[in-house]
Amino acid sequence: MATIEKTKNETSVLEAVGINNEIILFNDDVNTFDHVIETLIDVCNHTSEQAEQCAILVHYKGKCTVKTGSFEELKPQCSQLLQAGLSAEII
């Protein structure tokens, strides 16, 4: 006879909410693909492949999530993206 063990995982509301923030990068007609890719590598620690895929998604879809995490982690990165001339926001 087999026994099934059930475990209950509790996650605090603050932990669950804190992880759900995203930096959204928006398309513009100003920045080049190279600038966007280089900035994502420098600011968001993307690999060159990740940065290129994000740049393509932003170009064709109009926006792309480029980073997820807590608001405190994302705020300085979003500020750096804005300072580099990219259009981004944390949601």
Secondary structure, DSSP 8 states (H G I E B T S, - for coil): ------------HHHHHHTTEEEEEE--SSS-HHHHHHHHHHHH---HHHHHHHHHHHHHHSEEEEEEE-HHHHHHHHHHHHHTT-EEEE-
